[in-house]
Amino acid sequence: MNTTDHESMTSDTRGILMRMQQNEITEHHIYRMLSESLPPSANRDVLKRISDDELSHYTYWKGLTRTELKPQRLKVLFYILVSRLFGITFGIKLMERGETLAQTAYTTLSSTFPEAGKIAREEEAHEQKLIELFDEERLQYIGSMVLGLNDALVELTGTLAGLTFALQNTRLIAMAGLITGIAAALSMASSEYLSTKTGEESQNPLKASLYTGTMYILTVAFLITPYFLFSHVLLCLTGTLVVVICIIALFTFYLSVAKDLPFKKRFLEMAGISLGVALFTFFIGYLIRSVLHVDVD
């Protein structure tokens, strides 16, 4: 672009270019920091190449806007933290999800700036490279994690709902639920170990059982917490059901991003099963209490 073209650039176009420019320098820093956090490997090389591409894109936009921009530090810190907590694959895919508007902007700008079309194609290639080359352990054992989570949600939600009406004593319910949950977690972990060891999967049986057992124990801890915080049994049960919905929503969102699965269908399916079992066992608790005339003070 020559000086005349630069001066004739509209404020709207310039604003779009500067947003693209800042986004590129921000993602350059994210990919660079992520690559530096990895040991020498193919994954590290991919992130380094993508980081270099983002920097070259930034340089191109800077040549048009003639303005030096700094990265968005909070955005960099956010995605680095998310990647550390939930895995680099999740962090990057979550970031790539936010590039829908950028792709639209590239398409709009490509008629005026032909280089924008090339940049758009490179951006699309980034995610595909990551999908092909990234191989995180936690995603290999996602099946074991889902097994532990699903079983804990269904079994313990139903157990707590039944015990709530049968016993009507928060401390007793919490104690019974905790014992049941720990025993079930150990049982599930053992079953996953034997299943993985005798199957044809390439996973490590011990790691698979640890992922299953850990997810089960964590879910148990969250579901029982309301019974230690409140004194009214129905309030405790309500709190547990709210926790169930939150856990399902968060984990389903994680799966939808990391594994490219549909969110709504999976969320409704898991929530429907857990809440349905809870409702059914709540009435079982009512019947047992009525028939056996159980009264716990």
FITI-254661 format. One record per residue: residue number from 1; residue in three letters; x, y, z of N, C-alpha, C, O in turn. Coordinates in steps of 0.2 Angstrom, whole numbers. Atoms other than C-alpha are relative to their C-alpha. Layout:
 resi resn neast nnorth   nup caeast canorth  caup ceast cnorth   cup oeast onorth   oup
  NUM  Ala     X      Y     Z      X       Y     Z     X      Y     Z     X      Y     Z
...
END
This chain:
 resi resn neast nnorth   nup caeast canorth  caup ceast cnorth   cup oeast onorth   oup
    1  Met     4     -6     0      0       0     0     4      6     0     9      7     4
    2  Asn    -4     -6     0      7      17    -5    -3      5     5    -8      4     8
    3  Thr     2     -5    -5      6      33     5    -7      3    -2   -11      4     3
    4  Thr     7     -2     2    -10      39    -5    -5     -5     3   -10     -3     5
    5  Asp     5      5    -2    -19      22    -1     0      0     7    -6      0    10
    6  His     0     -1    -7    -14      24    17    -4      5     3    -8      5     7
    7  Glu     4     -6    -3    -21      41    19    -7     -1    -2   -12      2     1
    8  Ser     7      1     2    -37      36    10    -4     -6     3   -10     -7     2
    9  Met     3      6    -3    -40      21    21    -6      3     5    -4      8     9
   10  Thr     6     -2    -4    -57      23    30     2     -1     8     6     -6     9
   11  Ser    -1      1    -7    -57      24    49    -3     -7     2     0    -10     6
   12  Asp     3      7    -1    -68       8    49     5     -5    -2     6    -10     2
   13  Thr    -5      4     2    -55      -1    39     6     -1     4     9     -6     6
   14  Arg    -6     -1    -4    -41       5    49    -1     -3     7     3     -7    10
   15  Gly     2      3    -6    -50      -1    65     0     -7     0     2    -11     4
   16  Ile    -1      7     1    -52     -18    58     7     -3    -1     8     -8     2
   17  Leu    -7      2     1    -34     -19    53     4      0     6     8     -5     8
   18  Met    -4      0    -6    -28     -14    70    -2     -5     5     2     -8     9
   19  Arg     2      6    -5    -39     -27    79     3     -6    -3     5    -11     1
   20  Met    -3      6     3    -32     -40    67     7      0     2    10     -5     4
   21  Gln    -7      0    -1    -15     -34    70     2     -1     8     6     -5     9
   22  Gln    -1      1    -7    -16     -34    89    -2     -7     2     1    -10     6
   23  Asn     1      7    -1    -24     -51    89     6     -5    -2     7    -10     1
   24  Glu    -6      4     2     -9     -58    79     5      0     5     9     -5     6
   25  Ile    -6     -1    -5      4     -51    91    -2     -3     7     3     -6    10
   26  Thr     2      4    -7     -6     -58   106     0     -7    -1     3    -10     3
   27  Glu    -1      7     1     -7     -75    98     7     -2    -1     9     -8     1
   28  His    -7      1     0     11     -74    94     3     -2     7     7     -6     7
   29  His    -3      1    -7     15     -72   112    -3     -6     3     1    -10     7
   30  Ile     3      6    -3      3     -86   117     3     -6    -2     6    -11     2
   31  Tyr    -3      6     3     10     -99   105     7      0     2    10     -6     3
   32  Arg    -7      0    -2     28     -94   109     1     -2     7     5     -6     9
   33  Met    -1      2    -7     26     -96   128    -2     -7     1     1    -10     5
   34  Leu     2      7    -1     17    -112   126     5     -5    -3     7    -10     0
   35  Ser    -6      4     2     31    -119   115     5      0     4     9     -6     5
   36  Glu    -6      0    -4     44    -114   127    -2     -4     7     3     -6    10
   37  Ser     2      4    -6     34    -123   141     1     -8    -1     0    -12     3
   38  Leu    -1      7     2     37    -140   131     7     -2     0    11      2    -2
   39  Pro    -7      3     2     52    -151   130     1      0    -7    -4      0   -11
   40  Pro    -1      1     7     60    -153   113    -4     -6    -3    -4    -11     0
   41  Ser     4      5     3     47    -162   103    -3      3    -6    -2      9    -8
   42  Ala     4     -3     6     36    -161    87    -5      5     2    -6     10    -2
   43  Asn     5     -4    -2     23    -153    97     3      7     1     0     12    -1
   44  Arg    -3     -6    -1     35    -139   102     2      3    -7     1      9    -7
   45  Asp    -2     -2     7     41    -137    84    -6      3    -3    -6      8    -7
   46  Val     6     -2     3     23    -135    78    -2      7     3    -4     12    -1
   47  Leu     2     -7    -3     19    -121    91     5      5    -2     3     11    -3
   48  Lys    -5     -5     1     35    -112    87    -1      2    -7    -1      8    -9
   49  Arg     1     -2     7     31    -112    68    -6      4     0    -6      9    -4
   50  Ile     6     -4     0     14    -106    71     1      7     4    -2     12     1
   51  Ser    -2     -7    -3     21     -92    83     3      4    -5     2     10    -5
   52  Asp    -3     -4     5     32     -87    69    -5      3    -5    -4      9    -8
   53  Asp     5     -2     5     18     -86    57    -5      6     2    -6     11    -1
   54  Glu     4     -6    -3      7     -75    69     4      6     0     2     12    -2
   55  Leu    -4     -6     0     22     -63    70     1      3    -7     1      9    -8
   56  Ser    -1     -3     7     24     -62    51    -7      3    -2    -7      8    -6
   57  His     6     -4     1      5     -58    50     0      6     3    -3     11     0
   58  Tyr     0     -6    -4      7     -45    63     4      5    -4     2     11    -4
   59  Thr    -4     -5     4     21     -37    53    -3      2    -6    -2      8    -8
   60  Tyr     3     -2     6     11     -37    37    -6      6     2    -6     11    -1
   61  Trp     5     -5    -2     -4     -28    46     3      7     3     1     12     1
   62  Lys    -4     -6    -2      9     -16    54     2      5    -5     2     11    -5
   63  Gly    -2     -4     6     15     -11    37    -6      4    -3    -5      9    -6
   64  Leu     6     -3     2     -3      -6    33    -2      6     5    -4     11     3
   65  Thr     3     -5    -5     -8       3    49     6      5     2     4     10     5
   66  Arg    -6     -4    -2     10      10    52     0      2     8     1      7    10
   67  Thr     0     -1    -7      7       8    71     2     -6     3     1    -12     2
   68  Glu    -3      5    -5     16      -2    84    -5     -2     5    -7      3     9
   69  Leu     5      2    -5      4     -12    95     3     -5     5     7     -9     3
   70  Lys    -2      5    -5      7     -22   111    -5     -6     1   -11     -5    -1
   71  Pro     5      5    -1     -1     -39   115    -5      2     6    -3      6    10
   72  Gln     5     -1    -5    -16     -40   126     2     -5     6     1    -11     5
   73  Arg    -4      4    -5     -7     -46   142    -5     -4     4    -4    -10     5
   74  Leu     5      4    -4    -23     -52   151    -2     -6    -4    -3    -11    -1
   75  Lys     2      5     4    -28     -62   136     5     -6     0     4    -12     0
   76  Val    -5      5     0    -11     -70   135     1     -4     7     1    -10     7
   77  Leu     0      3    -7    -11     -74   154    -6     -5     1    -5    -10     3
   78  Phe     6      4    -1    -29     -81   153     1     -7    -4     0    -12    -1
   79  Tyr     0      6     4    -25     -93   139     6     -5     2     6    -11     2
   80  Ile    -6      3    -3     -8     -98   147    -2     -4     6    -1    -10     7
   81  Leu     3      3    -6    -17    -102   163    -5     -6    -2    -4    -11     1
   82  Val     5      6     2    -31    -112   155     4     -6    -3     2    -11    -2
   83  Ser    -4      6     3    -18    -122   145     3     -4     5     4    -10     5
   84  Arg    -3      4    -6     -9    -126   161    -5     -4     4    -3    -10     6
   85  Leu     4      3    -4    -24    -131   170    -4     -6    -4    -5    -11    -1
   86  Phe     4      4     3    -34    -140   157     3     -3    -7     0     -7   -10
   87  Gly    -3      3     5    -21    -145   144     1      5    -6    -4      9    -7
   88  Ile    -2     -4     5    -13    -136   129    -5     -1    -6    -7      4    -9
   89  Thr     4      1     5    -25    -144   117    -7      4     1   -10      7    -3
   90  Phe     6     -4    -2    -40    -137   126     1      8    -1    -4     11    -3
   91  Gly    -1     -7     0    -33    -120   128     1      3    -7    -2      8    -9
   92  Ile    -1     -2     6    -28    -118   110    -7     -1    -4    -9      4    -8
   93  Lys     7      1     4    -45    -125   103    -5      5     3    -9      8    -1
   94  Leu     4     -5    -3    -54    -113   115     2      7    -3    -3     11    -5
   95  Met    -2     -6     3    -44     -99   108    -2      1    -8    -4      6   -10
   96  Glu     2      0     7    -47    -104    90    -7      1    -1    -9      3    -6
   97  Arg     7     -1     1    -65    -104    93    -2      7     0    -7      9    -3
   98  Gly     1     -7     0    -64     -86    96     2      4    -6     2     10    -7
   99  Glu    -3     -3     7    -57     -83    78    -5      0    -5    -4      2   -11
  100  Thr     5      0     5    -74     -84    69    -1      7    -3    -1      8    -9
  101  Leu     0     -7     3    -75     -65    68     6      2    -4     5      5    -9
  102  Ala    -6     -2     3    -57     -64    63     0     -3    -7     2      0   -12
  103  Gln     1      3     7    -61     -76    48    -4      4    -4    -3      5   -10
  104  Thr     4     -5     4    -75     -65    43     3      6    -2     2      8    -8
  105  Ala    -3     -6     1    -65     -50    44     5     -1    -6     6      3   -10
  106  Tyr    -5      1     5    -51     -58    33    -4     -1    -7    -1      2   -12
  107  Thr     4      1     6    -64     -63    20    -2      7    -3    -2      9    -9
  108  Thr     2     -6     2    -70     -45    20     5      4    -3     5      8    -8
  109  Leu    -6     -4     2    -53     -37    18     4     -3    -6     8      1    -9
  110  Ser    -4      3     5    -46     -49     5    -1      3    -7     3      3   -11
  111  Ser     1     -3     6    -54     -40    -9     4      7    -1     6      8    -6
  112  Thr    -4     -6     0    -44     -24    -4     7     -2     1    12      1    -2
  113  Phe    -7      2    -2    -29     -33     3     1     -7    -2    -1    -11     3
  114  Pro    -1      7     2    -25     -49    -7     4     -4     5     2    -10     6
  115  Glu    -4      3    -5    -13     -54     7    -4     -3     5    -3     -8     9
  116  Ala     4      2    -5    -27     -56    19    -3     -7    -1    -4    -11     3
  117  Gly     3      7     1    -34     -71    10     5     -5     1     3    -11     4
  118  Lys    -5      5    -2    -17     -80    12     0     -1     7     1     -6    10
  119  Ile     0      1    -7    -17     -76    30    -6     -4     3    -5     -8     8
  120  Ala     5      4    -2    -34     -83    32     1     -7    -1    -1    -11     3
  121  Arg    -1      7     1    -29     -99    24     5     -3     5     4     -9     7
  122  Glu    -5      2    -5    -14    -100    36    -3     -1     7    -1     -6    10
  123  Glu     3      0    -7    -25     -97    51    -4     -7     0    -4    -10     5
  124  Glu     4      7     0    -36    -112    46     4     -6     0     2    -11     3
  125  Ala    -5      6     0    -21    -123    43     3     -1     7     4     -7     9
  126  His    -3      0    -7    -15    -119    61    -4     -5     4    -1    -10     7
  127  Glu     4      4    -4    -30    -128    70     1     -7    -3     1    -12     1
  128  Gln    -1      7     3    -28    -143    58     6     -3     2     6     -9     3
  129  Lys    -6      3    -2    -10    -145    62     0     -2     7     3     -8     9
  130  Leu     0      2    -7    -13    -145    80    -4     -6     1    -2    -10     5
  131  Ile     4      6    -1    -27    -158    79     4     -6    -2     3    -11     1
  132  Glu    -3      5     2    -16    -169    69     6     -2     4     8     -8     5
  133  Leu    -6      1    -3      0    -167    79     0     -1     8     5     -4    11
  134  Phe     0      0    -7     -5    -164    97    -3     -7     3    -8     -9     0
  135  Asp     2      7    -3     -6    -180   108     1      1     7     6     -2    10
  136  Glu     0     -1    -7    -10    -176   126    -2     -6     3    -7     -9     1
  137  Glu     2      6    -4    -11    -190   139    -7      1     2   -10     -4     2
  138  Arg     6      0    -3    -26    -183   147    -6     -1    -5   -11     -3    -3
  139  Leu     5      1     5    -36    -184   130     0     -7    -2    -5    -10    -4
  140  Gln     0      7     1    -30    -202   128    -4     -4     5    -7     -9     4
  141  Tyr     3      3    -6    -38    -206   145    -7      3     1   -10      3     6
  142  Ile     6     -3    -1    -54    -196   142    -6     -4     1   -10     -3     5
  143  Gly     5      6    -1    -64    -212   141    -1     -2     8    -6     -3    10
  144  Ser    -1      2    -7    -58    -216   159    -3      5     4    -6      4     9
  145  Met     2     -6    -4    -62    -199   165    -8      1     0   -11      2     5
  146  Val     7      0     1    -80    -199   158    -3     -6     4    -8     -5     7
  147  Leu     3      5    -4    -83    -216   166     0      1     7    -5      0    10
  148  Gly     0     -2    -7    -78    -210   183    -5      5     2    -9      5     7
  149  Leu     5     -6    -1    -88    -194   181    -7     -3     0   -11     -1     4
  150  Asn     7      2     1   -104    -202   174    -2     -5     6    -8     -4     8
  151  Asp     2      4    -5   -104    -216   187    -1      3     7    -6      2    10
  152  Ala     0     -3    -7   -101    -205   202    -7      5    -1   -10      5     4
  153  Leu     6     -4     0   -115    -193   196    -6     -4     0   -11     -2     4
  154  Val     6      4     0   -128    -206   193    -1     -4     6    -6     -3     9
  155  Glu     1      5    -6   -124    -218   207    -1      5     7    -5      3    11
  156  Leu     1     -3    -6   -121    -205   221    -5      5     0    -8      6     6
  157  Thr     6     -4     0   -134    -193   216    -6     -4     2   -10     -1     6
  158  Gly     6      4    -2   -147    -207   217     1     -2     7    -4     -2    11
  159  Thr    -1      2    -7   -139    -213   233    -2      6     5    -6      5    10
  160  Leu     1     -6    -4   -140    -195   241    -7      1     0   -10      3     5
  161  Ala     7     -2     0   -158    -192   235    -4     -5     4    -8     -4     8
  162  Gly     4      5    -4   -164    -209   242     2      1     8    -3      0    12
  163  Leu    -2     -1    -7   -154    -206   259    -4      6     3    -5      6     9
  164  Thr     3     -6    -2   -161    -189   260    -7     -1     3    -9      2     9
  165  Phe     7      1    -2   -179    -194   262     0     -6     5    -4     -6    10
  166  Ala     0      6    -5   -175    -211   271     3      2     7     0     -1    12
  167  Leu    -3     -1    -6   -164    -204   284    -2      7     3    -3      8     9
  168  Gln     1     -7    -2   -167    -185   285     4      3     6     2      6    10
  169  Asn    -5     -2    -5   -151    -182   295     6      2    -4     9     -3    -7
  170  Thr    -5     -2     5   -138    -172   285     7     -3     2    10     -5    -3
  171  Arg    -6      3    -2   -123    -178   295     0     -8    -2     5    -10    -4
  172  Leu     0      7     2   -128    -196   293     0     -1    -7     3     -6    -9
  173  Ile     0      1     7   -132    -194   275     7      1    -3     9     -3    -7
  174  Ala    -7     -2     2   -115    -186   272     5     -6     1     8     -8    -3
  175  Met    -5      5    -2   -106    -200   281    -2     -6    -4     3     -9    -7
  176  Ala     2      6     4   -116    -214   272     2      1    -7     5     -3   -11
  177  Gly    -2     -2     7   -113    -205   255     7      0    -1     9     -3    -6
  178  Leu    -7      0     1    -95    -203   258     3     -7     0     7     -9    -4
  179  Ile    -2      7     0    -92    -221   263    -2     -4    -6     2     -7    -9
  180  Thr     2      3     7   -102    -227   248     4      3    -6     6     -1   -10
  181  Gly    -4     -3     5    -93    -215   237     7     -2    -1     9     -4    -6
  182  Ile    -7      2     0    -76    -220   242     1     -8    -2     5    -10    -6
  183  Ala     0      7     2    -80    -239   241    -2      0    -8     1     -5   -11
  184  Ala     2      0     7    -88    -236   224     6      2    -5     7     -1   -10
  185  Ala    -6     -2     3    -73    -226   218     6     -5    -1     9     -6    -6
  186  Leu    -5      5     0    -61    -240   223    -2     -6    -5     2     -9    -8
  187  Ser     2      6     4    -72    -253   214     0      2    -7     2     -2   -11
  188  Met    -1     -2     7    -73    -243   198     7      1    -2     8     -1    -8
  189  Ala    -7      0     2    -54    -240   198     2     -7    -1     6     -8    -6
  190  Ser    -3      7     1    -51    -258   200    -3     -3    -6     0     -7   -10
  191  Ser     3      3     7    -64    -263   186     3      3    -6     4      0   -11
  192  Glu    -3     -3     5    -56    -250   175     7     -3    -2     9     -4    -7
  193  Tyr    -6      3     1    -39    -257   178     0     -7    -3     4     -8    -8
  194  Leu     1      7     3    -44    -275   174    -3      0    -7     0     -4   -11
  195  Ser     3      0     7    -54    -270   159     5      3    -5     6      0   -10
  196  Thr    -5     -2     4    -40    -260   152     6     -5    -1     9     -6    -7
  197  Lys    -5      5     0    -27    -273   156    -2     -6    -5     3     -9    -8
  198  Thr     2      6     4    -37    -287   147    -3      2    -7    -4     -3   -11
  199  Gly     3     -2     6    -43    -277   133     6      2    -5    12      0    -4
  200  Glu    -5     -2     5    -34    -271   117     2      7    -1     6      9    -5
  201  Glu    -2     -7     0    -32    -253   121     7      1     2    11     -4     5
  202  Ser    -7     -2    -1    -15    -245   121     2      4     7     7      5     8
  203  Gln    -1     -4    -7    -18    -236   138     4     -4     5     3    -10     5
  204  Asn    -3      4    -5     -8    -240   153    -6     -1     5    -9      3     7
  205  Pro     5      2    -5    -20    -249   165     0      4     7    -5      6     9
  206  Leu     0     -3    -7    -14    -241   181    -2      8    -1    -6     10     3
  207  Lys     2     -7     1    -16    -223   173    -7      0    -1   -11      5     1
  208  Ala     7      0     1    -33    -227   167    -4     -1     6    -9      3     7
  209  Ser     4      1    -6    -39    -233   184     1      6     4    -4      8     8
  210  Leu    -1     -6    -4    -31    -218   192    -5      6    -2    -7     10     2
  211  Tyr     4     -5     3    -40    -206   180    -8     -2     2   -11      3     4
  212  Thr     7      2    -2    -57    -216   184    -1      2     7    -6      5     9
  213  Gly     1     -1    -7    -55    -216   202     1      7     3    -3      9     7
  214  Thr    -1     -7    -2    -49    -198   204    -6      4    -2    -8      8     2
  215  Met     7     -4     2    -64    -191   194    -5     -2     4   -10      2     6
  216  Tyr     5      2    -5    -75    -202   205     0      3     6    -5      6     9
  217  Ile    -1     -3    -7    -68    -196   221    -1      8     0    -5     10     5
  218  Leu     1     -8     0    -68    -177   216    -7      1    -1   -10      6     2
  219  Thr     7     -1     1    -86    -179   210    -4     -1     7    -8      3     9
  220  Val     3      1    -7    -91    -187   227     1      6     5    -4      8     8
  221  Ala    -2     -6    -4    -82    -173   236    -5      6    -1    -8      9     4
  222  Phe     4     -5     2    -92    -160   227    -7     -1     2   -11      4     4
  223  Leu     7      1    -1   -109    -168   228    -2     -1     8    -7      1    10
  224  Ile     2      0    -7   -108    -171   247     1      6     4    -2      7     9
  225  Thr    -1     -6    -3   -102    -154   251    -6      4     3    -6      6     9
  226  Pro     6     -4    -3   -119    -146   253    -3     -3     7    -6      0    11
  227  Tyr     2      3    -6   -123    -159   267     4      2     6     2      1    12
  228  Phe    -4     -2    -5   -109    -152   277    -1      8     1     1     10     7
  229  Leu     1     -7     0   -114    -134   274    -7      2     3    -7      7     6
  230  Phe     7     -2    -2   -133    -134   277    -3     -5     5     0    -11     6
  231  Ser     3      4    -5   -144    -141   290    -7     -3    -2    -9     -8     1
  232  His     6      2     2   -160    -143   281     1     -5    -6     4     -4   -11
  233  Val    -2      6     4   -160    -160   271    -2      2    -7     1      1   -12
  234  Leu     3     -2     7   -171    -153   256     5      5    -3     6      5    -9
  235  Leu    -5     -5     2   -159    -138   255     7     -3    -3    10     -1    -8
  236  Cys    -6      4     1   -144    -150   255    -1     -3    -7     3     -3   -11
  237  Leu     1      3     6   -152    -160   241     0      4    -6     2      3   -11
  238  Thr     0     -5     5   -156    -145   231     7      3    -2     9      3    -8
  239  Gly    -7     -2     1   -138    -139   233     4     -5    -4     8     -4    -9
  240  Thr    -3      5     3   -132    -156   227    -2      0    -7     2     -1   -12
  241  Leu     3      1     7   -143    -156   211     3      6    -4     4      6   -10
  242  Val    -3     -6     4   -136    -138   207     7     -2    -2     9      0    -7
  243  Val    -7      2     1   -118    -145   209     0     -5    -6     4     -4   -10
  244  Val     0      4     6   -123    -159   197    -1      3    -6     3      2   -11
  245  Ile     1     -3     6   -129    -148   184     6      4    -2     8      4    -8
  246  Cys    -7     -4     1   -113    -137   186     5     -4    -3     9     -3    -8
  247  Ile    -5      5     2   -102    -152   185    -1     -2    -8     4     -2   -12
  248  Ile     2      3     7   -111    -159   169     2      6    -5     4      4   -10
  249  Ala     0     -5     4   -111    -142   161     8      2    -2    10      3    -7
  250  Leu    -7     -1     1    -92    -139   164     4     -5    -4     8     -4    -8
  251  Phe    -4      6     3    -86    -156   159    -2     -1    -7     2     -3   -12
  252  Thr     2      0     7    -97    -156   144     3      5    -5     4      4   -11
  253  Phe    -4     -5     4    -90    -140   138     7     -1    -1     9      0    -7
  254  Tyr    -7      2     1    -73    -146   141     1     -6    -6     5     -5   -10
  255  Leu     0      6     5    -77    -162   130    -2      4    -7     1      2   -12
  256  Ser     3     -3     6    -86    -151   117     6      4    -4     7      4   -10
  257  Val    -6     -4     2    -70    -140   115     6     -5    -2     9     -5    -8
  258  Ala    -6      4     1    -56    -153   117    -1     -6    -5     3     -7    -9
  259  Lys     2      6     4    -65    -167   107    -4      2    -6    -7     -3   -10
  260  Asp     5     -2     5    -76    -157    95    -6     -4     0    -9     -6    -5
  261  Leu     7      4    -1    -92    -165   102    -5      5     1    -4     11     3
  262  Pro     5     -4    -1   -109    -157   102    -2      1     7    -2     -4    11
  263  Phe     1     -1    -7   -112    -148   118    -8     -2     3    -9     -5     7
  264  Lys     6      0    -2   -131    -147   119    -3     -7     1    -6     -9     6
  265  Lys     3      7     0   -136    -165   115     4     -4     6     0     -8    10
  266  Arg    -4      3    -5   -122    -172   127    -2      2     7    -3     -2    12
  267  Phe     2     -3    -6   -127    -160   141    -7     -3     2    -8     -5     8
  268  Leu     7      2    -1   -146    -164   140     0     -8     2    -4    -10     6
  269  Glu     0      7    -1   -142    -183   140     3     -1     7    -1     -5    11
  270  Met    -3      1    -6   -131    -183   155    -4      3     6    -5      0    11
  271  Ala     4     -3    -5   -142    -171   165    -6     -4     1    -8     -5     7
  272  Gly     6      4     0   -157    -181   161     0     -6     4    -4     -8     8
  273  Ile    -1      6    -4   -150    -197   167     1      1     7    -2     -3    11
  274  Ser    -1     -1    -7   -143    -190   183    -6      2     4    -7      0     9
  275  Leu     5     -3    -4   -158    -180   188    -6     -5     0   -10     -6     5
  276  Gly     5      6     1   -170    -195   182     1     -5     6    -3     -7     9
  277  Val    -1      5    -6   -161    -207   194    -1      3     7    -3      0    11
  278  Ala     1     -4    -7   -161    -194   208    -7      0     2    -9     -2     8
  279  Leu     7      0    -1   -180    -192   206    -3     -7     2    -7     -8     7
  280  Phe     3      7    -2   -183    -211   206     2     -2     6    -2     -5    10
  281  Thr    -3      3    -7   -172    -215   221    -3      4     6    -3      2    11
  282  Phe     3     -4    -6   -180    -201   231    -6     -3     2    -8     -3     8
  283  Phe     7      3    -1   -197    -209   229     1     -7     3    -3     -9     7
  284  Ile    -1      6    -3   -189    -226   233     2      1     8     0     -3    12
  285  Gly    -1     -2    -7   -182    -218   249    -6      2     4    -7      0    10
  286  Tyr     7     -1    -3   -200    -212   253    -3     -6     2    -6     -7     7
  287  Leu     4      6    -1   -207    -229   251     3     -4     5     0     -7     9
  288  Ile    -3      4    -5   -194    -237   261    -1      2     7    -2     -1    12
  289  Arg     1     -3    -6   -196    -225   275    -7     -1     3    -8     -2     9
  290  Ser     7      1    -2   -215    -227   275    -1     -8     2    -5     -9     6
  291  Val     2      7    -1   -215    -246   274     4     -3     6     1     -6    10
  292  Leu    -4      2    -6   -201    -249   287    -1      4     6     2      3    11
  293  His     1     -5    -6   -206    -234   298     6      2     3     7      2     9
  294  Val    -7     -2    -3   -188    -228   299    -1      7     2    -4     11    -1
  295  Asp     0     -7    -3   -186    -213   310     7      1     3     8     -1     9
  296  Val    -7     -1    -3   -168    -207   313     0      8     2    -1     12    -2
  297  Asp     0     -6    -3   -166    -192   324     7      3    -1     8      9     2
END
